[in-house]
């Protein structure tokens, strides 16, 4: 759970910016999206394999350059 406390003399905008950065670093939004709907085990495996293929393509493109 991301938590940010206001520091002395800090504006609300700065605190909100720190909070957003912290949420992004902790991958909270990614977890919420992942749990927002149910995937059957077979579908889950297909998604996982597709992500692996995407990572491998990206890695090979980097190696070629």
C-alpha positions, 0 to 999 in steps of 0.5 A: 500500500502506497503511503505519502505523508505531507512534509512541512511546507510541502504543497498538495501538488508535490505530495500528489506527484510523489504519491503517483511516482510511488504507486507507479514504482510499486506496480499497484496499477498493474496488479489492479488491472490484472485482478479486475477480471477473471482469466481462465487458466488456458487464457492466462497461459496464452497471455503469458506466452505472448508476453514472453514472445514479445520480450524475446523479440525485443531482446533479439532486436536489441542484440542485433543493433 
